[in-house]
């Protein structure tokens, strides 16, 4: 794997974990679920934007 793509992919995986955690909070009706889901989705979105930019650059 190219070193250029390592950081966005790790960031995307972290975003997925946060999103899954937020979904668990939502299912269990625990407080803070919406906030955790938003943070996870924004993390995934930023990782995808960086990854697409790096793919288009090369």
WOMO-V230332 format. One line per field, one symbol per residue. psi: psi as a letter, one per 30 degrees, with the letter a starting at -180 (. if undefined). burial: 1 if it has 24 or more other C-alpha atoms within 12 Angstrom, else 0. A space follows every 10 residues. Layout:
psi->???
burial->???
This chain:
psi->kkfefeeeee eeeeeeeeee eeeeeeefhl kgeeeeeeee eeeeeeeeee eeeeefe.
burial->0000000110 1100110110 1110000000 0000011011 1011001100 10000000
